[in-house]
Amino acid sequence: MIPCRNNARTIGRVLDSVRGLCSQLVVIDSGSTDGTLELVEACREWGGKEQCEVVLVQTQWRGFVKTKSMGLQACNRKYALWLDSDEPVSGEMAASVRRAIADDVDAAKVQRVVEYKGKLLMHSWQPEWRLRLVKMELVRDGRARFAGIDPHDYLEVDSGVAVKSLDGVLVHDSFETFSEHLGNQLRLSKTSAKSLHAMGKRGSVWKIVSSPIGAFVKQAVVKGSWRDGYAGWLAASTSAAGALMKHVVLYELGRGTTTPTK
């Protein structure tokens, strides 16, 4: 299952990475106009052992949790593998998915690693384990679902459901430059602040001052992002910038100077 909107730069690589791995491709699109849908439609031409059913769901954007929940409900195979439109599956992970399905596991998580200029950042934002493979009977029984607050959605299962770890990594090709990443951080920070405000959370000057410092130290020192070279220092810096932007927006919303949009 792949949610998307105007992801022509990255989704082609994602689709190629699951070619021969999936028997059904569920894509939930929220209004693409950049060629994304043409890449999805081309998957209908896969032949032989790579042939799969393509289910294209076109809808308005409903938020991260609701949109992905809608896509998950459209899956009708034994298993669902959730990928974002900028997350190509590595060869090692694909082999591990096949083994997990053969072993009849209930659910499985994988380590997601950011790729920057063709290099995997093995320390920045790590470890980042994400639940991505789940039996659909768990979804139908209400024991697996998308949860969280926008934009921090995640797939979860009830306690007691065994979760295995997949080999390999899930590549996260989310930006080409850290300048682009800063733009993404601004957009996601606004969404996060509005979600927190809707929950009754309020910002403070202390959070504006302390959170960026904490975010930088967490990445650079605790996670050791400096070991990724200059990209690691940029990762720590953009994490700090994201924390600053989120708490600035949340503080402003709490002061009543900005009306949150839906």
PyMOL commands that set and color helices and strands:
alter all, ss='L'
color gray80, all
select helices_A, chain A and resi 8-17+36-45+48-50+64-73+91-102+136-140+178-198+205-222+225-228+230-254
alter helices_A, ss='H'
color red, helices_A
select strands_A, chain A and resi 2-4+24-29+53-58+79-81+107-116+119-120+129-135+144-149+152-157+163-172
alter strands_A, ss='S'
color yellow, strands_A
deselect
rebuild
show_as cartoon
